[in-house]
Amino acid sequence: MKKIITFTILALIAGLFSTGLYAADKKKDKNTAEVTYVTTIDCKNCVKKVEAQLPFVAGVKDMKVTLEDRTVWVKYDTRKTDPEKIAKAINKMGYEAEAVTPEAAPAK
């Protein structure tokens, strides 16, 4: 009987802890946004260059560079950066970058 009570209490504690973590993750998502850029990348080396350098821009959390569509999708922290700063970083790499609306952006 003690084992059942102990197991039940541990399960409840684990459930409460995991719910708290889930809530913390949801809270962080309020400060996350996404943007897609149409760029002038035109070869695999361009893709490698952007993939190597863009993660070092403050606030960039995730990204995907697609050569076929010539796009760069970026997930970023709105407290640390904005679409203009990310576009400037891509421009510094030698490529033009124009943000597009989600409806006009190619599928990821």
N, CA, C and O atoms as a MOPAC input file, in Angstrom:
PM7 MOZYME 1SCF
protein

 N      0.80700 1    -1.19000 1     0.00000 1
 C      0.00000 1     0.00000 1     0.00000 1
 C      0.86100 1     1.27000 1     0.00000 1
 O      0.52600 1     2.24600 1    -0.67000 1
 N      1.97000 1     1.25600 1     0.75200 1
 C      2.87100 1     2.40600 1     0.79100 1
 C      3.45300 1     2.67900 1    -0.59700 1
 O      3.62800 1     3.83300 1    -0.99000 1
 N      3.75300 1     1.59900 1    -1.34000 1
 C      4.32800 1     1.75900 1    -2.67600 1
 C      3.33800 1     2.43900 1    -3.60700 1
 O      3.73000 1     3.28000 1    -4.41600 1
 N      2.06700 1     2.09000 1    -3.50400 1
 C      1.05100 1     2.70000 1    -4.36700 1
 C      0.90300 1     4.18200 1    -4.04100 1
 O      0.82600 1     5.00900 1    -4.94900 1
 N      0.86300 1     4.52200 1    -2.77200 1
 C      0.74100 1     5.91800 1    -2.36700 1
 C      1.97100 1     6.70900 1    -2.79800 1
 O      1.84600 1     7.82200 1    -3.30800 1
 N      3.14500 1     6.14500 1    -2.60000 1
 C      4.39000 1     6.80800 1    -2.99900 1
 C      4.42000 1     7.01500 1    -4.50700 1
 O      4.77700 1     8.09300 1    -4.98300 1
 N      4.04700 1     5.98700 1    -5.25300 1
 C      4.03600 1     6.08900 1    -6.71700 1
 C      3.04800 1     7.16300 1    -7.17000 1
 O      3.36100 1     7.95100 1    -8.06200 1
 N      1.87500 1     7.20100 1    -6.57200 1
 C      0.86000 1     8.18700 1    -6.93100 1
 C      1.35200 1     9.60300 1    -6.65500 1
 O      1.16500 1    10.50000 1    -7.47700 1
 N      1.97800 1     9.80300 1    -5.50700 1
 C      2.50100 1    11.13100 1    -5.16700 1
 C      3.60200 1    11.53800 1    -6.14100 1
 O      3.63500 1    12.68100 1    -6.59500 1
 N      4.49200 1    10.62500 1    -6.46100 1
 C      5.56400 1    10.92800 1    -7.42000 1
 C      4.99500 1    11.24700 1    -8.79400 1
 O      5.48600 1    12.15100 1    -9.47000 1
 N      3.96600 1    10.51700 1    -9.21500 1
 C      3.34100 1    10.77900 1   -10.50800 1
 C      2.70100 1    12.16300 1   -10.53100 1
 O      2.80500 1    12.87700 1   -11.52800 1
 N      2.04900 1    12.54200 1    -9.45600 1
 C      1.44600 1    13.87100 1    -9.37200 1
 C      2.50200 1    14.96700 1    -9.41400 1
 O      2.33000 1    15.97500 1   -10.09900 1
 N      3.57700 1    14.77400 1    -8.69300 1
 C      4.66600 1    15.76300 1    -8.69300 1
 C      5.26800 1    15.88200 1   -10.09000 1
 O      5.52000 1    16.98700 1   -10.57200 1
 N      5.49600 1    14.75200 1   -10.73000 1
 C      6.05000 1    14.77000 1   -12.08800 1
 C      5.08100 1    15.47100 1   -13.03400 1
 O      5.51400 1    16.23500 1   -13.89700 1
 N      3.79600 1    15.22900 1   -12.89300 1
 C      2.79700 1    15.87900 1   -13.73800 1
 C      2.76800 1    17.37900 1   -13.53900 1
 O      2.68600 1    18.13400 1   -14.50800 1
 N      2.83200 1    17.81200 1   -12.31200 1
 C      2.85100 1    19.24800 1   -12.02600 1
 C      4.10600 1    19.90800 1   -12.57000 1
 O      4.05200 1    21.01800 1   -13.10000 1
 N      5.23000 1    19.22900 1   -12.43700 1
 C      6.49400 1    19.76800 1   -12.94000 1
 C      6.46200 1    19.90100 1   -14.45600 1
 O      6.86000 1    20.93500 1   -14.99100 1
 N      5.99300 1    18.86700 1   -15.15800 1
 C      5.95700 1    18.91900 1   -16.61800 1
 C      4.96600 1    19.95700 1   -17.11400 1
 O      5.21100 1    20.59200 1   -18.14000 1
 N      3.85000 1    20.14900 1   -16.41500 1
 C      2.88800 1    21.17900 1   -16.78600 1
 C      3.52000 1    22.56100 1   -16.64300 1
 O      3.28200 1    23.43700 1   -17.47500 1
 N      4.30900 1    22.76500 1   -15.61500 1
 C      4.99900 1    24.03700 1   -15.42100 1
 C      5.97900 1    24.31900 1   -16.53500 1
 O      6.09700 1    25.46100 1   -16.98000 1
 N      6.68300 1    23.30600 1   -16.99300 1
 C      7.62000 1    23.48700 1   -18.10100 1
 C      6.88000 1    23.81300 1   -19.38400 1
 O      7.33100 1    24.65100 1   -20.16500 1
 N      5.75400 1    23.16100 1   -19.61000 1
 C      4.96100 1    23.42900 1   -20.80400 1
 C      4.47900 1    24.87400 1   -20.79800 1
 O      4.51800 1    25.55200 1   -21.82400 1
 N      4.03000 1    25.33400 1   -19.65500 1
 C      3.57100 1    26.71600 1   -19.53800 1
 C      4.71400 1    27.69000 1   -19.78200 1
 O      4.51300 1    28.73200 1   -20.40700 1
 N      5.90400 1    27.36900 1   -19.30000 1
 C      7.06700 1    28.23300 1   -19.52500 1
 C      7.41200 1    28.29200 1   -21.00300 1
 O      7.77800 1    29.35500 1   -21.50400 1
 N      7.30500 1    27.16300 1   -21.72000 1
 C      7.57200 1    27.15700 1   -23.15700 1
 C      6.56000 1    28.01600 1   -23.90300 1
 O      6.93600 1    28.74000 1   -24.82500 1
 N      5.30400 1    27.95300 1   -23.53200 1
 C      4.28000 1    28.76900 1   -24.17200 1
 C      4.55700 1    30.25400 1   -23.95100 1
 O      4.34100 1    31.06800 1   -24.84900 1
 N      5.02900 1    30.60200 1   -22.76900 1
 C      5.33700 1    31.98700 1   -22.44800 1
 C      6.44500 1    32.51700 1   -23.35100 1
 O      6.38900 1    33.66600 1   -23.78800 1
 N      7.44400 1    31.69900 1   -23.63300 1
 C      8.55600 1    32.10700 1   -24.48300 1
 C      8.10500 1    32.34900 1   -25.91400 1
 O      8.68000 1    33.19000 1   -26.60400 1
 N      7.08200 1    31.62600 1   -26.37500 1
 C      6.63100 1    31.74500 1   -27.75500 1
 C      6.05500 1    33.11800 1   -28.07100 1
 O      6.00800 1    33.49900 1   -29.24100 1
 N      5.61400 1    33.87400 1   -27.06900 1
 C      5.09100 1    35.21100 1   -27.31200 1
 C      6.17600 1    36.13200 1   -27.85100 1
 O      5.87000 1    37.12400 1   -28.51300 1
 N      7.42500 1    35.82200 1   -27.58000 1
 C      8.53500 1    36.65400 1   -28.02300 1
 C      9.22000 1    36.09400 1   -29.26200 1
 O     10.33500 1    36.49800 1   -29.59300 1
 N      8.56300 1    35.17300 1   -29.94300 1
 C      9.13600 1    34.55700 1   -31.12900 1
 C      8.29400 1    34.90600 1   -32.34900 1
 O      7.06500 1    34.86800 1   -32.29900 1
 N      8.96000 1    35.24400 1   -33.43400 1
 C      8.27300 1    35.55400 1   -34.68600 1
 C      9.03100 1    34.89600 1   -35.83300 1
 O     10.15000 1    34.41300 1   -35.65700 1
 N      8.41500 1    34.88400 1   -36.99300 1
 C      9.03000 1    34.30000 1   -38.18500 1
 C      8.95000 1    35.29900 1   -39.32900 1
 O      8.02600 1    36.10900 1   -39.41100 1
 N      9.93300 1    35.22200 1   -40.20000 1
 C      9.94300 1    36.05700 1   -41.39000 1
 C     10.60900 1    35.26800 1   -42.51800 1
 O     11.52200 1    34.47500 1   -42.28500 1
 N     10.13800 1    35.50000 1   -43.73800 1
 C     10.72900 1    34.87200 1   -44.91600 1
 C     11.22300 1    35.97400 1   -45.84500 1
 O     10.53600 1    36.96800 1   -46.08000 1
 N     12.42100 1    35.77700 1   -46.36200 1
 C     13.02000 1    36.73400 1   -47.28700 1
 C     13.21600 1    36.08100 1   -48.64600 1
 O     13.60000 1    34.91400 1   -48.73200 1
 N     12.95300 1    36.83500 1   -49.70300 1
 C     13.36000 1    36.43800 1   -51.04200 1
 C     14.72400 1    37.07600 1   -51.22900 1
 O     14.88700 1    38.27900 1   -51.02100 1
 N     15.70900 1    36.26800 1   -51.62400 1
 C     17.09100 1    36.74600 1   -51.68900 1
 C     17.67700 1    36.55500 1   -53.07500 1
 O     17.03300 1    36.02500 1   -53.98100 1
 N     18.91000 1    37.00100 1   -53.21500 1
 C     19.62300 1    36.84300 1   -54.48000 1
 C     20.63600 1    35.70500 1   -54.42700 1
 O     21.56700 1    35.67400 1   -55.23300 1
 N     20.47000 1    34.76600 1   -53.48800 1
 C     21.38200 1    33.61400 1   -53.46100 1
 C     21.17100 1    32.81600 1   -54.74500 1
 O     20.04200 1    32.66700 1   -55.21100 1
 N     22.26400 1    32.30400 1   -55.31500 1
 C     22.10200 1    31.59700 1   -56.58400 1
 C     22.96100 1    30.34300 1   -56.72000 1
 O     23.04500 1    29.77700 1   -57.81000 1
 N     23.59900 1    29.89900 1   -55.64500 1
 C     24.39400 1    28.67600 1   -55.72500 1
 C     24.50100 1    28.02200 1   -54.34700 1
 O     24.10900 1    28.59800 1   -53.33300 1
 N     25.03500 1    26.82300 1   -54.34100 1
 C     25.17000 1    26.09100 1   -53.07800 1
 C     26.12700 1    26.79400 1   -52.11900 1
 O     25.94600 1    26.73300 1   -50.90300 1
 N     27.13500 1    27.45300 1   -52.65800 1
 C     28.07600 1    28.17600 1   -51.79700 1
 C     27.39700 1    29.36500 1   -51.11100 1
 O     27.71800 1    29.69400 1   -49.97000 1
 N     26.46400 1    30.00100 1   -51.80700 1
 C     25.70400 1    31.08900 1   -51.19300 1
 C     24.89400 1    30.54900 1   -50.02000 1
 O     24.84300 1    31.16500 1   -48.95600 1
 N     24.26600 1    29.40400 1   -50.21900 1
 C     23.47100 1    28.77700 1   -49.16200 1
 C     24.35900 1    28.47600 1   -47.96100 1
 O     23.99700 1    28.77100 1   -46.82200 1
 N     25.51600 1    27.89000 1   -48.22200 1
 C     26.43900 1    27.54900 1   -47.13300 1
 C     26.87800 1    28.79800 1   -46.36700 1
 O     26.98200 1    28.77700 1   -45.14100 1
 N     27.13200 1    29.87300 1   -47.09300 1
 C     27.57100 1    31.11700 1   -46.46600 1
 C     26.49300 1    31.66600 1   -45.53100 1
 O     26.78000 1    32.04600 1   -44.39600 1
 N     25.25700 1    31.70500 1   -46.01700 1
 C     24.16000 1    32.22300 1   -45.18500 1
 C     23.92100 1    31.29600 1   -44.00000 1
 O     23.72900 1    31.76700 1   -42.87900 1
 N     23.93000 1    29.98100 1   -44.23200 1
 C     23.72300 1    29.02100 1   -43.14900 1
 C     24.81800 1    29.10300 1   -42.09200 1
 O     24.57300 1    28.84700 1   -40.91300 1
 N     26.01900 1    29.45900 1   -42.51600 1
 C     27.13500 1    29.54500 1   -41.57400 1
 C     27.12300 1    30.84300 1   -40.77100 1
 O     27.50800 1    30.84800 1   -39.60200 1
 N     26.68500 1    31.94100 1   -41.38500 1
 C     26.80600 1    33.24100 1   -40.72400 1
 C     25.53600 1    33.74000 1   -40.04400 1
 O     25.62400 1    34.42300 1   -39.02400 1
 N     24.36600 1    33.42000 1   -40.57200 1
 C     23.12600 1    33.96900 1   -40.02000 1
 C     22.82700 1    33.52300 1   -38.58800 1
 O     22.26200 1    34.30700 1   -37.82500 1
 N     23.17900 1    32.30400 1   -38.19200 1
 C     22.91100 1    31.92700 1   -36.79300 1
 C     23.63800 1    32.79600 1   -35.76700 1
 O     23.26800 1    32.79100 1   -34.59300 1
 N     24.64700 1    33.52800 1   -36.17900 1
 C     25.38600 1    34.38400 1   -35.25000 1
 C     24.75400 1    35.76400 1   -35.06900 1
 O     25.22700 1    36.56300 1   -34.26000 1
 N     23.68700 1    36.04400 1   -35.81700 1
 C     22.96300 1    37.29500 1   -35.63400 1
 C     22.15900 1    37.16500 1   -34.33800 1
 O     21.43900 1    36.18600 1   -34.14000 1
 N     22.29000 1    38.14900 1   -33.47200 1
 C     21.59700 1    38.10500 1   -32.18100 1
 C     20.09900 1    37.91900 1   -32.38500 1
 O     19.47400 1    38.63300 1   -33.16900 1
 N     19.53200 1    36.95300 1   -31.67100 1
 C     18.09800 1    36.72200 1   -31.71900 1
 C     17.64200 1    35.65900 1   -32.68600 1
 O     16.50300 1    35.20200 1   -32.59100 1
 N     18.48900 1    35.24300 1   -33.62000 1
 C     18.09700 1    34.20700 1   -34.57400 1
 C     18.05500 1    32.87200 1   -33.85100 1
 O     19.05300 1    32.42900 1   -33.28200 1
 N     16.87600 1    32.22700 1   -33.87900 1
 C     16.68700 1    30.96500 1   -33.16600 1
 C     16.72200 1    29.76100 1   -34.11100 1
 O     17.19600 1    28.68700 1   -33.74100 1
 N     16.22300 1    29.94700 1   -35.32100 1
 C     16.16500 1    28.85800 1   -36.29200 1
 C     16.10700 1    29.48500 1   -37.67400 1
 O     15.72100 1    30.64400 1   -37.82400 1
 N     16.49100 1    28.71500 1   -38.68000 1
 C     16.47600 1    29.24200 1   -40.03600 1
 C     16.51000 1    28.11500 1   -41.04500 1
 O     16.90700 1    26.99200 1   -40.73200 1
 N     16.08900 1    28.42700 1   -42.25500 1
 C     16.15900 1    27.46300 1   -43.35200 1
 C     16.40600 1    28.24900 1   -44.62900 1
 O     15.68400 1    29.19700 1   -44.93900 1
 N     17.42700 1    27.84700 1   -45.36100 1
 C     17.77600 1    28.48700 1   -46.62300 1
 C     17.40800 1    27.52200 1   -47.74100 1
 O     17.80900 1    26.35800 1   -47.71700 1
 N     16.64300 1    28.00300 1   -48.72400 1
 C     16.21100 1    27.16200 1   -49.83200 1
 C     16.70700 1    27.75700 1   -51.14100 1
 O     16.29100 1    28.84600 1   -51.53600 1
 N     17.58500 1    27.04600 1   -51.80200 1
 C     18.15900 1    27.52800 1   -53.06200 1
 C     17.11900 1    27.56200 1   -54.17600 1
 O     17.08800 1    28.50600 1   -54.96500 1
 N     16.26800 1    26.54100 1   -54.24700 1
 C     15.30100 1    26.46300 1   -55.33900 1
 C     14.37500 1    27.67800 1   -55.37100 1
 O     14.06200 1    28.19800 1   -56.44200 1
 N     13.94100 1    28.12700 1   -54.19200 1
 C     13.04900 1    29.28600 1   -54.10200 1
 C     13.80200 1    30.58600 1   -53.86300 1
 O     13.23100 1    31.67400 1   -53.93900 1
 N     15.09800 1    30.45500 1   -53.57200 1
 C     15.94200 1    31.60300 1   -53.22000 1
 C     15.37200 1    32.33800 1   -52.00500 1
 O     15.29700 1    33.56700 1   -51.97600 1
 N     14.97400 1    31.54800 1   -51.00400 1
 C     14.39100 1    32.13800 1   -49.81300 1
 C     15.19900 1    31.78800 1   -48.57100 1
 O     15.93500 1    30.80200 1   -48.52900 1
 N     15.03200 1    32.63400 1   -47.56800 1
 C     15.60300 1    32.40000 1   -46.24900 1
 C     14.47100 1    32.60600 1   -45.25500 1
 O     13.92200 1    33.70200 1   -45.14000 1
 N     14.12700 1    31.53500 1   -44.53400 1
 C     13.10900 1    31.59700 1   -43.48400 1
 C     13.83800 1    31.69500 1   -42.15400 1
 O     14.78300 1    30.94700 1   -41.90200 1
 N     13.40400 1    32.61300 1   -41.30600 1
 C     14.07800 1    32.83800 1   -40.02700 1
 C     13.04300 1    32.90000 1   -38.90200 1
 O     12.02900 1    33.59100 1   -39.01000 1
 N     13.31700 1    32.16900 1   -37.82800 1
 C     12.55700 1    32.26700 1   -36.58500 1
 C     13.45000 1    33.03800 1   -35.62800 1
 O     14.61300 1    32.68000 1   -35.44200 1
 N     12.91800 1    34.09800 1   -35.01600 1
 C     13.77100 1    34.96600 1   -34.21000 1
 C     13.07300 1    35.43600 1   -32.94700 1
 O     11.84900 1    35.38000 1   -32.83100 1
 N     13.87800 1    35.90000 1   -32.00800 1
 C     13.40400 1    36.45300 1   -30.74100 1
 C     13.15900 1    37.94700 1   -30.94600 1
 O     14.08600 1    38.69800 1   -31.24700 1
 N     11.91400 1    38.36800 1   -30.78400 1
 C     11.55500 1    39.76400 1   -31.04200 1
 C     12.17500 1    40.74000 1   -30.05000 1
 O     12.22700 1    41.94200 1   -30.31300 1
 N     12.64600 1    40.23000 1   -28.90800 1
 C     13.29100 1    41.10300 1   -27.92700 1
 C     14.72300 1    41.44100 1   -28.33200 1
 O     15.29700 1    42.41100 1   -27.83800 1
 N     15.29700 1    40.64600 1   -29.22800 1
 C     16.70700 1    40.82800 1   -29.57600 1
 C     16.94100 1    41.34200 1   -30.98600 1
 O     17.99300 1    41.91700 1   -31.26400 1
 N     15.98400 1    41.14700 1   -31.87800 1
 C     16.18400 1    41.57900 1   -33.26200 1
 C     14.83900 1    41.81700 1   -33.92700 1
 O     13.78700 1    41.60000 1   -33.32500 1
 N     14.88600 1    42.26300 1   -35.17000 1
 C     13.66900 1    42.48800 1   -35.95500 1
 C     13.98900 1    42.18600 1   -37.42200 1
 O     15.15700 1    42.01200 1   -37.76900 1
 N     12.98200 1    42.12000 1   -38.28000 1
 C     13.22100 1    41.76000 1   -39.68200 1
 C     14.21700 1    42.67300 1   -40.40400 1
 O     14.96500 1    42.21100 1   -41.26500 1
 N     14.23200 1    43.94700 1   -40.06200 1
 C     15.15700 1    44.87000 1   -40.72100 1
 C     16.61300 1    44.53900 1   -40.38800 1
 O     17.47900 1    44.56900 1   -41.26200 1
 N     16.87100 1    44.22500 1   -39.13100 1
 C     18.24300 1    43.88100 1   -38.72200 1
 C     18.69900 1    42.58000 1   -39.38800 1
 O     19.85400 1    42.45700 1   -39.79600 1
 N     17.79200 1    41.62200 1   -39.49400 1
 C     18.14800 1    40.35700 1   -40.14900 1
 C     18.42800 1    40.60000 1   -41.62000 1
 O     19.38000 1    40.04800 1   -42.17100 1
 N     17.60000 1    41.42800 1   -42.26600 1
 C     17.82100 1    41.75000 1   -43.68200 1
 C     19.16800 1    42.44200 1   -43.87500 1
 O     19.87900 1    42.15600 1   -44.83700 1
 N     19.52100 1    43.35500 1   -42.96200 1
 C     20.81600 1    44.02900 1   -43.05000 1
 C     21.96300 1    43.02600 1   -42.92400 1
 O     22.98400 1    43.15700 1   -43.59900 1
 N     21.79200 1    42.02800 1   -42.05900 1
 C     22.83400 1    41.01100 1   -41.90600 1
 C     22.99600 1    40.20900 1   -43.20500 1
 O     24.11500 1    39.88600 1   -43.60500 1
 N     21.89000 1    39.89600 1   -43.84900 1
 C     21.96400 1    39.17500 1   -45.13400 1
 C     22.59700 1    40.07100 1   -46.19000 1
 O     23.37800 1    39.59600 1   -47.01500 1
 N     22.26800 1    41.36400 1   -46.17600 1
 C     22.87300 1    42.31400 1   -47.11500 1
 C     24.38100 1    42.39900 1   -46.92000 1
 O     25.12500 1    42.47800 1   -47.89800 1
 N     24.84600 1    42.38400 1   -45.66200 1
 C     26.28500 1    42.42700 1   -45.38500 1
 C     27.01300 1    41.21300 1   -45.96100 1
 O     28.20100 1    41.28300 1   -46.27300 1
 N     26.28800 1    40.09600 1   -46.09800 1
 C     26.88400 1    38.89500 1   -46.69100 1
 C     26.99300 1    39.01700 1   -48.20200 1
 O     27.63500 1    38.18800 1   -48.84800 1
 N     26.37100 1    40.04400 1   -48.77100 1
 C     26.46300 1    40.26900 1   -50.20700 1
 C     25.21500 1    39.89700 1   -50.98100 1
 O     25.26600 1    39.78600 1   -52.20600 1
 N     24.09400 1    39.70000 1   -50.30100 1
 C     22.85600 1    39.29800 1   -50.97400 1
 C     21.74300 1    40.27600 1   -50.63000 1
 O     21.66800 1    40.78900 1   -49.51300 1
 N     20.88100 1    40.52300 1   -51.60900 1
 C     19.71100 1    41.33300 1   -51.34000 1
 C     18.69500 1    40.46600 1   -50.61500 1
 O     18.61400 1    39.26300 1   -50.86200 1
 N     17.92200 1    41.06700 1   -49.72600 1
 C     16.91300 1    40.32800 1   -48.97500 1
 C     15.67300 1    41.19000 1   -48.82000 1
 O     15.73300 1    42.28800 1   -48.26600 1
 N     14.55800 1    40.69000 1   -49.30900 1
 C     13.30100 1    41.40200 1   -49.20300 1
 C     12.30100 1    40.52900 1   -48.45900 1
 O     12.01100 1    39.40800 1   -48.87500 1
 N     11.77700 1    41.05300 1   -47.35600 1
 C     10.79300 1    40.28700 1   -46.57100 1
 C      9.51000 1    40.16400 1   -47.37600 1
 O      9.08200 1    41.11000 1   -48.03600 1
 N      8.90300 1    38.98500 1   -47.31100 1
 C      7.63300 1    38.74800 1   -47.99300 1
 C      6.57700 1    38.37600 1   -46.97500 1
 O      6.89400 1    37.87700 1   -45.89500 1
 N      5.34200 1    38.61300 1   -47.31100 1
 C      4.24700 1    38.26600 1   -46.42300 1
 C      4.10100 1    36.74900 1   -46.38400 1
 O      4.48400 1    36.07400 1   -47.33900 1
 N      3.55800 1    36.19900 1   -45.30400 1
 C      3.40900 1    34.73800 1   -45.20500 1
 C      2.61000 1    34.13900 1   -46.36400 1
 O      2.89700 1    33.02200 1   -46.79500 1
 N      1.60300 1    34.87100 1   -46.87700 1
 C      0.79700 1    34.35700 1   -47.98200 1
 C      1.62300 1    34.24200 1   -49.26500 1
 O      1.41900 1    33.32200 1   -50.05700 1
 N      2.56000 1    35.18000 1   -49.46900 1
 C      3.36400 1    35.19900 1   -50.68600 1
 C      4.60500 1    34.31200 1   -50.59300 1
 O      5.23100 1    34.01100 1   -51.61000 1
 N      4.95600 1    33.89900 1   -49.39300 1
 C      6.16500 1    33.09000 1   -49.19200 1
 C      5.91600 1    31.66000 1   -49.66500 1
 O      4.82900 1    31.11900 1   -49.45900 1
 N      6.92500 1    31.04100 1   -50.30300 1
 C      6.80400 1    29.64000 1   -50.67500 1
 C      6.71500 1    28.77100 1   -49.43000 1
 O      7.19000 1    29.16200 1   -48.36400 1
 N      6.11300 1    27.60200 1   -49.55700 1
 C      6.00000 1    26.68600 1   -48.41900 1
 C      7.36500 1    26.25900 1   -47.96500 1
 O      8.27000 1    26.07000 1   -48.77800 1
 N      7.52700 1    26.09800 1   -46.60900 1
 C      8.82900 1    25.70700 1   -46.04600 1
 C      9.10400 1    24.25900 1   -46.31200 1
 O     10.15000 1    23.74600 1   -45.91600 1

